Amino acid sequence: MPDHNSFINTNFHLPYNSKLVSRAKELRQNPTPAEQKLWRDYLRTFPFRVLRQRPIAHFIVDFYCAALKLVIEVDGDSHFTEDGKQYDWERTQVLTGYGLTVIRFTNEEVMTQFEGVCGSLEGLIPPNPLEIPPSPP
């Protein structure tokens, strides 16, 4: 169980566990091939700022776009075990409880169906980005 006293409020108004910062930095420095492809070939120039390996609550999400309240996960083999599926389900429940949308792609989808992955993400951008509700103060 996480130590809720280690959560710090940030500009993103989400719980933030400062104890995860060094692990998040490690993950940013050593991305999986699929994460690297998605970042370098698409998300780095996404119309809205995207953060890589962002601590939220007691998790580290692969990618986070605050403007769209969007978490993007790229799942490898460990996510397909029964334990992995259960953990991902629980994690998604927590993240959606913060008002976030969680979208998941497999490593294989990113590597072999890249245009479709990018199209799915583009479909999440509102037609008029000015209509994105502001984050609460």
MILOFI-890972 format. One record per residue (C-alpha): x, y, z. Coordinates in Angstrom, 1 decimal, always signed. Layout:
% residues N
<atom><x>X</x><y>Y</y><z>Z</z></atom>
...
//
This chain:
% residues 137
<atom><x>+0.0</x><y>+0.0</y><z>+0.0</z></atom>
<atom><x>+1.4</x><y>+3.4</y><z>-0.9</z></atom>
<atom><x>+2.4</x><y>+6.0</y><z>+1.7</z></atom>
<atom><x>-0.1</x><y>+8.7</y><z>+1.0</z></atom>
<atom><x>+2.0</x><y>+11.2</y><z>+3.0</z></atom>
<atom><x>+4.7</x><y>+11.1</y><z>+0.3</z></atom>
<atom><x>+2.2</x><y>+12.5</y><z>-2.3</z></atom>
<atom><x>+2.8</x><y>+16.1</y><z>-3.3</z></atom>
<atom><x>+0.3</x><y>+18.2</y><z>-5.2</z></atom>
<atom><x>+1.6</x><y>+19.5</y><z>-8.5</z></atom>
<atom><x>+0.4</x><y>+21.9</y><z>-11.1</z></atom>
<atom><x>-1.4</x><y>+18.9</y><z>-12.7</z></atom>
<atom><x>-3.6</x><y>+18.5</y><z>-9.6</z></atom>
<atom><x>-2.8</x><y>+14.8</y><z>-9.4</z></atom>
<atom><x>-1.2</x><y>+13.0</y><z>-6.5</z></atom>
<atom><x>+2.5</x><y>+12.7</y><z>-7.1</z></atom>
<atom><x>+4.8</x><y>+10.3</y><z>-5.2</z></atom>
<atom><x>+8.2</x><y>+12.0</y><z>-5.1</z></atom>
<atom><x>+9.8</x><y>+8.6</y><z>-4.2</z></atom>
<atom><x>+9.1</x><y>+7.5</y><z>-7.8</z></atom>
<atom><x>+11.1</x><y>+10.3</y><z>-9.5</z></atom>
<atom><x>+14.4</x><y>+8.4</y><z>-9.7</z></atom>
<atom><x>+12.7</x><y>+5.3</y><z>-11.1</z></atom>
<atom><x>+10.8</x><y>+7.4</y><z>-13.7</z></atom>
<atom><x>+14.1</x><y>+8.9</y><z>-14.8</z></atom>
<atom><x>+15.6</x><y>+5.5</y><z>-15.2</z></atom>
<atom><x>+12.6</x><y>+4.4</y><z>-17.3</z></atom>
<atom><x>+12.9</x><y>+7.6</y><z>-19.5</z></atom>
<atom><x>+16.6</x><y>+6.8</y><z>-20.1</z></atom>
<atom><x>+15.8</x><y>+3.1</y><z>-21.0</z></atom>
<atom><x>+12.6</x><y>+3.0</y><z>-23.0</z></atom>
<atom><x>+11.3</x><y>-0.1</y><z>-24.7</z></atom>
<atom><x>+11.7</x><y>-0.1</y><z>-28.5</z></atom>
<atom><x>+7.9</x><y>+0.5</y><z>-28.8</z></atom>
<atom><x>+7.9</x><y>+3.4</y><z>-26.3</z></atom>
<atom><x>+10.9</x><y>+4.9</y><z>-28.1</z></atom>
<atom><x>+9.2</x><y>+4.7</y><z>-31.5</z></atom>
<atom><x>+6.0</x><y>+6.2</y><z>-30.2</z></atom>
<atom><x>+7.9</x><y>+9.0</y><z>-28.5</z></atom>
<atom><x>+10.4</x><y>+9.8</y><z>-31.3</z></atom>
<atom><x>+8.1</x><y>+9.4</y><z>-34.3</z></atom>
<atom><x>+4.9</x><y>+10.9</y><z>-32.9</z></atom>
<atom><x>+4.4</x><y>+12.0</y><z>-29.3</z></atom>
<atom><x>+7.4</x><y>+14.3</y><z>-29.2</z></atom>
<atom><x>+5.7</x><y>+16.6</y><z>-31.7</z></atom>
<atom><x>+2.1</x><y>+15.9</y><z>-30.5</z></atom>
<atom><x>+0.0</x><y>+19.1</y><z>-30.6</z></atom>
<atom><x>-0.1</x><y>+19.1</y><z>-26.8</z></atom>
<atom><x>+2.7</x><y>+18.6</y><z>-24.3</z></atom>
<atom><x>+3.3</x><y>+14.9</y><z>-23.5</z></atom>
<atom><x>+5.4</x><y>+13.8</y><z>-20.5</z></atom>
<atom><x>+7.3</x><y>+10.5</y><z>-20.5</z></atom>
<atom><x>+7.3</x><y>+8.1</y><z>-17.5</z></atom>
<atom><x>+5.3</x><y>+10.4</y><z>-15.3</z></atom>
<atom><x>+4.6</x><y>+9.5</y><z>-11.7</z></atom>
<atom><x>+0.9</x><y>+9.8</y><z>-10.9</z></atom>
<atom><x>-0.2</x><y>+8.6</y><z>-7.4</z></atom>
<atom><x>+1.8</x><y>+5.4</y><z>-6.7</z></atom>
<atom><x>+2.2</x><y>+4.5</y><z>-10.4</z></atom>
<atom><x>+4.5</x><y>+5.6</y><z>-13.3</z></atom>
<atom><x>+2.6</x><y>+6.0</y><z>-16.5</z></atom>
<atom><x>+4.3</x><y>+5.6</y><z>-19.8</z></atom>
<atom><x>+3.0</x><y>+8.9</y><z>-21.3</z></atom>
<atom><x>+0.8</x><y>+11.6</y><z>-19.8</z></atom>
<atom><x>-0.9</x><y>+14.6</y><z>-21.6</z></atom>
<atom><x>-2.3</x><y>+17.0</y><z>-19.0</z></atom>
<atom><x>-4.2</x><y>+19.1</y><z>-21.5</z></atom>
<atom><x>-6.2</x><y>+16.1</y><z>-22.7</z></atom>
<atom><x>-6.2</x><y>+14.3</y><z>-19.2</z></atom>
<atom><x>-4.8</x><y>+11.3</y><z>-21.1</z></atom>
<atom><x>-2.6</x><y>+8.5</y><z>-20.0</z></atom>
<atom><x>-1.0</x><y>+6.4</y><z>-22.8</z></atom>
<atom><x>+0.3</x><y>+3.0</y><z>-21.9</z></atom>
<atom><x>+2.4</x><y>+0.7</y><z>-24.1</z></atom>
<atom><x>+2.1</x><y>-2.8</y><z>-22.8</z></atom>
<atom><x>+4.6</x><y>-5.6</y><z>-23.2</z></atom>
<atom><x>+4.3</x><y>-9.3</y><z>-22.4</z></atom>
<atom><x>+4.1</x><y>-8.9</y><z>-18.6</z></atom>
<atom><x>+0.7</x><y>-7.2</y><z>-19.0</z></atom>
<atom><x>-0.9</x><y>-10.3</y><z>-20.5</z></atom>
<atom><x>-0.5</x><y>-12.6</y><z>-17.5</z></atom>
<atom><x>-3.5</x><y>-13.0</y><z>-15.1</z></atom>
<atom><x>-1.6</x><y>-10.9</y><z>-12.5</z></atom>
<atom><x>-0.7</x><y>-8.3</y><z>-15.1</z></atom>
<atom><x>-4.2</x><y>-8.0</y><z>-16.3</z></atom>
<atom><x>-5.5</x><y>-7.6</y><z>-12.7</z></atom>
<atom><x>-2.9</x><y>-5.0</y><z>-11.9</z></atom>
<atom><x>-3.6</x><y>-3.0</y><z>-15.0</z></atom>
<atom><x>-7.4</x><y>-3.2</y><z>-14.3</z></atom>
<atom><x>-6.8</x><y>-1.8</y><z>-10.8</z></atom>
<atom><x>-4.4</x><y>+0.8</y><z>-12.0</z></atom>
<atom><x>-6.8</x><y>+1.9</y><z>-14.7</z></atom>
<atom><x>-9.6</x><y>+2.2</y><z>-12.0</z></atom>
<atom><x>-7.4</x><y>+4.5</y><z>-9.9</z></atom>
<atom><x>-6.4</x><y>+6.7</y><z>-12.8</z></atom>
<atom><x>-9.9</x><y>+7.0</y><z>-14.2</z></atom>
<atom><x>-11.0</x><y>+8.0</y><z>-10.7</z></atom>
<atom><x>-8.8</x><y>+11.1</y><z>-11.1</z></atom>
<atom><x>-10.7</x><y>+11.9</y><z>-14.3</z></atom>
<atom><x>-8.1</x><y>+10.6</y><z>-16.7</z></atom>
<atom><x>-8.6</x><y>+8.6</y><z>-19.8</z></atom>
<atom><x>-6.4</x><y>+5.6</y><z>-20.1</z></atom>
<atom><x>-5.6</x><y>+4.2</y><z>-23.6</z></atom>
<atom><x>-3.5</x><y>+1.1</y><z>-24.0</z></atom>
<atom><x>-1.6</x><y>-0.2</y><z>-27.0</z></atom>
<atom><x>+0.5</x><y>-3.4</y><z>-27.2</z></atom>
<atom><x>+4.2</x><y>-3.2</y><z>-28.1</z></atom>
<atom><x>+3.2</x><y>-5.2</y><z>-31.3</z></atom>
<atom><x>+0.6</x><y>-2.6</y><z>-32.2</z></atom>
<atom><x>+3.0</x><y>+0.3</y><z>-31.9</z></atom>
<atom><x>+5.7</x><y>-1.6</y><z>-33.9</z></atom>
<atom><x>+3.5</x><y>-3.1</y><z>-36.7</z></atom>
<atom><x>+0.3</x><y>-0.8</y><z>-36.8</z></atom>
<atom><x>+1.9</x><y>+2.5</y><z>-36.1</z></atom>
<atom><x>-0.3</x><y>+4.6</y><z>-38.3</z></atom>
<atom><x>-3.4</x><y>+3.1</y><z>-36.6</z></atom>
<atom><x>-2.0</x><y>+3.9</y><z>-33.2</z></atom>
<atom><x>-1.3</x><y>+7.5</y><z>-34.2</z></atom>
<atom><x>-4.8</x><y>+7.7</y><z>-35.7</z></atom>
<atom><x>-6.3</x><y>+6.5</y><z>-32.5</z></atom>
<atom><x>-4.5</x><y>+9.2</y><z>-30.6</z></atom>
<atom><x>-5.4</x><y>+11.9</y><z>-33.1</z></atom>
<atom><x>-9.0</x><y>+10.9</y><z>-32.6</z></atom>
<atom><x>-8.8</x><y>+11.9</y><z>-29.0</z></atom>
<atom><x>-7.9</x><y>+15.5</y><z>-29.9</z></atom>
<atom><x>-11.1</x><y>+17.6</y><z>-29.8</z></atom>
<atom><x>-12.1</x><y>+19.3</y><z>-33.1</z></atom>
<atom><x>-11.6</x><y>+22.7</y><z>-31.4</z></atom>
<atom><x>-8.8</x><y>+22.4</y><z>-28.9</z></atom>
<atom><x>-9.9</x><y>+25.7</y><z>-27.4</z></atom>
<atom><x>-12.9</x><y>+23.7</y><z>-26.0</z></atom>
<atom><x>-10.7</x><y>+21.6</y><z>-23.7</z></atom>
<atom><x>-12.0</x><y>+22.4</y><z>-20.2</z></atom>
<atom><x>-9.3</x><y>+24.1</y><z>-18.1</z></atom>
<atom><x>-7.8</x><y>+22.1</y><z>-15.2</z></atom>
<atom><x>-9.2</x><y>+23.0</y><z>-11.9</z></atom>
<atom><x>-7.3</x><y>+25.7</y><z>-9.9</z></atom>
//
